[in-house]
Every structure is written in structure tokens, then in C-alpha cells.
Amino acid sequence: MSPRATLAVAERVLRQLRRDPRTLALLIVVPCLLMVIMRYAFDAQPQTFQRIGAPLLGLLPFTTMFVVTSIAMLRERTTGTLERLMTTPMAKLDLLAGYAIAFAVVALVQTAAVAALSLGPLGLEISRPASLLVALALANALLGMALGLFVSAFATSEFQAVQFMPAAVLPQLLLCGLFVARDQMAGWLEAISAVLPLTYAYDALDRATRPEELGARFAIDVVVIVALTLGALAAGAATMRRRSD
């Protein structure tokens, strides 16, 4: 792995994003708008916004990064850019690490913008330092990025890549415990939720907003998130070929 090659990939991805204002709007403006809608949708039930607002602040980066990364990597594959890069001495890890750095920077900006809006004008209150919530949101963004890189291998068009959103992300949002506690679900749904990445992401965010001790379960959630991110990156690397058949 070459640090120079990794940083070159990260710089190239950031330049591409800077020239694409619509993508930047999707990454930064849309999550802020969704938080505003959520706040005033529960205007008569402020306690509901206080309960789900903080977890959403961490889950939105996962969703947006999944969509944007899967489409971005699909473009690399379909335009031949990825294949050309693979013919150079650049290692797969350089490419993946470069993407991770670039989208981590974007995720940090996104999370900071949503956190500033939510904790400021929208009145969201948390009992722990905002830095912990931002760190978890960043970890979730990297998880979404890693899964997006992986699923891009199974799409042949941008339309198909977008279709992975309702297929892979929405069920996780419904089953992670955000809307209904997992122990109140049907047993078979609770069992399915136990193997979904967002379940652990939500649980970590939920525990981070409670006043009591984080506990060992919080540490387990973080370890699982990191392990799943690395596993998805490894799986994504396995789908990259040096040359076409």
C-alpha cells in the first residue's frame, strides 16, 4: 500500500464531488432538510423527536453514503476507469482506502452540518458530548460507504444501483429498533434484525444518547460496526479485477 497513491485517489474523488453540486446537495442539504421535516412532523410530540432525532443524526450518513458510493463506484466500473486503475501498480487497498478517506471527509462535513442544525435551531438535546455522536455518525457513514462499494459489483446501471436502496437499506431502518423496539417485533423479525448492520449502528447511537453508563454492549456494537466495515471493504476488493475477461 502506498500513501501517495491512496491520497491521490482521495484527491481525485473529492475533485469529482466538488464538480457535482447535485451530489453535494444530496450529501449535505438533503439530510438537513430531512431533520427539519422530522422536527416539525413531531411538533406536537417533542419527546418523539428527542428520542429518534439523535439516532437519525447518525443513520442518515449511512443511507446517503450507501447510495452515493454505490453509484460512484458503478461509474468507475462501467466507464472503464476502475479497470485502467487496476492495470497500474496501484493496490486495491490504495483505491479502497482513498475512497474511504474522501468520503470520510464528506461525511464529517455532512455530520457537522446536521449536528449543528439539530443541536442548535431544532433544539435536539443529548446528555453526552456531541463529539461522541459525530464519531458514531462518521463510523456509520464509513459502513454505508463500504457496503455501497460492495453492492456496486452487482449492478449494471445506475438505476439498478439506486434500487439497492429500498432492497438493502429500508428493511434495516425498519428493523433496527428506530421505530419499534426489537423485543416487540415478531420473533422471526427480531432474529433477522440481529444479523443486520444497522441494528448495531442504531443500538450504539441509542446507548450514546442515554444518561446511564455505556456498558459492554456499546463496545460490542462499535466492534461489530468496525468489523462489518472491514469485511465489506474486503468483499468489495474481491470484486475488483485487474482486467476484463
N, C-alpha and C positions, 0 to 999 in steps of 0.2 A: 504494500500500500504506500502511495506517495502523497504526502501532504500537499505538494504543489498541484498534483492532478486533482485531488479532492477539492481544493479551494477553487481551481479553475472551473470545475463542474458547478460548484455552488454559485460562483460569479455569473456563469452563463445562464443558469436558471433564474437568478434574481434579475438579470437584464431582460430576459424574456417576459417575466412577470411585470416589470416596470413599463414595458411597452404594451401591456394588455390591460387597459383601465377597467374593462368589464370584469376580468378575473379579480382584480384588486377590489372592485366593488363587492363582488361575491364574498371575498375573504374577510373584508373589514366592515363594510357598510351594512350588508345583509344581517350578520349576527347582531349588530347593534339594533337594527330595526326590529328584529325578532324579539329581543329583550324588551324593547319599548312596548310592543304589542302584548307580550306576556304580562308586563306590569299592569297595563290598563285593562286587559281582559279580566284580570282578577282585582279590579279596582275596589269592588265591594267585599273582597275576601283577601285583605293584605297578608294574612297569615299563610295563605297558599303560595303567594309569590315568595314570601320569605323561606318557605320550605323547599320549593323547587328552583328558585332563582339561582342559588349558588351552584347546585349540581349542573344546571343548564349552562352556566358560565363555563364549566369545564367540558361539557359534552358537545357544545356547538363546534369547537375547534376540531373535534374528532370527525364530525359529519362533513364539514366543509373541506377539510384536508383530504378526506377519503375521496370525495368527488373530484376535486381539482387535481390531485396527484394521479388518480387513475386515468383521467383524460390526458394529462400532460405526458405520462409515460406511454400511453397508447399512441400519441402523436410521434413520440420518439421512435416507436416501433414501426408504425405504418409509413412514415416518411423516409425511413432508412437511416435516420440519424443514429439510432442505437446500434445498428449493425456496423456502421462506419466507425463508431467509437470502439466497438469490440474488436476491430481489426488493428487497433493501436495497442501499444504496450500497457494502456490503462487497465487496471484490475477492476473486476466487477465491484469490489468493495469500495474502490475510489468513486465509482459512479453513484452507488447507493449512499455512501457517506456524504457525497456532495449534495445530493438531493435532500438528505436529512438535515444538513446544515442550512441549506437555502430555505426549506420550509419551516425549520425551527425559528429562523429569523422572522419569517412572515407570521408564524403562529404567535410569537412573542408580541409582535405589534398588534395582531388581532386581539389577543387576550388582554393586553394592556388597555386597548380602546374599549372593549366590552366591560372590563372590570371598572374602569374609570367612570363609565356611564352608569353602570348598575349600582356601584357603591356610592356614587355621588348623587346626581339628579333623581335617579329612580328609587333611592332610599333603601337599597338592599343592605341588611345588617348581618355581619358574621362575627363569631366570637373568637376567631383566631386571626393571625396576621394575614393580610391579603396576599403576601408573597407565597404562602403555602398553597393557596387556591390557584395562583398563577402558575406555580411549578407543576401542580397536578394537571392543569389545563394544557400546559406545554407537553407533558408526558402523553396525554390523551391525543393531542394533535400528532405527535410522532407515531403513535399507534395507528391512527387513521391513515397517516401517510404510508406507513409500512404495509397496511392491508390494501391500500389503493394501488401501490406498486405491484403487489402480488396479483390482485384480481384483474389488473390490466392485461395480463397474459391471456385471459380467457375471453377477451372482447376483440372483435374485428373492426368495430366502428365506434365513434364517439357516442352514438345513440345507444349501443349496447353497453358501453361503459356507464352511462347515466342510469341504465336500467338496473345496475347492481345496487344503486342507492335504495330503492324500495325492497329489493331482494335480500340485501345483506345488512343494511343499517336500520331500517324502520322496525323490523321484528326485534332487534336488540333494544331499541329505545322503548318498545312496549313491554319487554320482559325484564328489563334491568332493575325494576323497582321504583322508577321515577314516578309513575302514575298510580301503580298498585303495588303494595308490599308483596314481595315474592312469596311469603308464607301464607298469603291469602289467595294465591292462584291455585288452579287445578294442579294436582301433583305432577302430572306429566309435563306441564308447562314450567313448573319450578325446576324440574330435573333438566330440561333443555336450557333454561336460563343459567344453570350452574356451569355450563361449558361455553358461554358466550363472553367475549372480551369486555363488552360494555357493562356487564354485571359487576365486574371487579372495578372498572373505572368509576361507575356510579357509587359503589359502596365506599370506595376511598374518599370520593368527594363528599358523600353524605357524612361520613365519620369526621372529616376535616371541618365540618361546619357545626358539629355538636360541641357543647362545652366540656363534656367529660373526656377522660383520657383516650388517646387514640387507640392504644392497645395493640396486641399482637396481630389481630385481624387486619388492621390498617397496613402493617408491614407486609403481611401476606398479599394483600391487594396490590401494593406497589411492586412487589417482586413478580407477581403474575403479569402485571402490565408490562414490565420491562422484558420478561421472558417471552411474552407473546409478540412484542415489537421486534425483538431479535429473531424470533422464529419466522415471523412474516418476512423480514428482510432476507433471511437465508433462503426461504422459499422463493422469494422474488428473484434472488440471484440465480437460483437453479433454473429459472425460466429464460434466462438470457443466454443467447447463443453467440458464439464467435462469428459464425457465418450462416447463411441460409442454406437449406438443403438443395 
